[in-house]
């Protein structure tokens, strides 16, 4: 398979950005990591045709760069700077301003809870629930077994549910 930078790699930049953002929790750092990922991919262009899954390869490079940056910066507990870019609209066609704001608050709360998860759980949730990657591909990107991917996702979802319920219960009192 012939890999083309413009058609095969450049369209991955948004996916790579979301992955880097989920790991670093900083939009500026995520942009830098994506740029560095693209440069690394470009410098390895002579080996593209030997790579079975160029998207998985790009995601692995991006993840490793983000983790390296995270280790250097030691900022695991920061919050998303650019959360508005990820806000989803409520399901109803014409929500009231109150309903819309309440939905945004709940989404932001879930994102804050996700931000506090351990890195592997956070990455698994990002790749599965946001990027919609299959378990096998997540395992390859994160260099863990499919079973560990499933365990991380289960534990992350369990923690998110538990913390969300506790906060919702506390705020309704």
Secondary structure as UniProt FT lines:
FT   HELIX           5..9
FT   HELIX           10..12
FT   HELIX           13..24
FT   HELIX           27..43
FT   HELIX           45..50
FT   HELIX           54..73
FT   TURN            76..77
FT   HELIX           83..86
FT   TURN            93..94
FT   HELIX           97..115
FT   HELIX           119..125
FT   HELIX           126..130
FT   HELIX           135..142
FT   HELIX           146..171
//
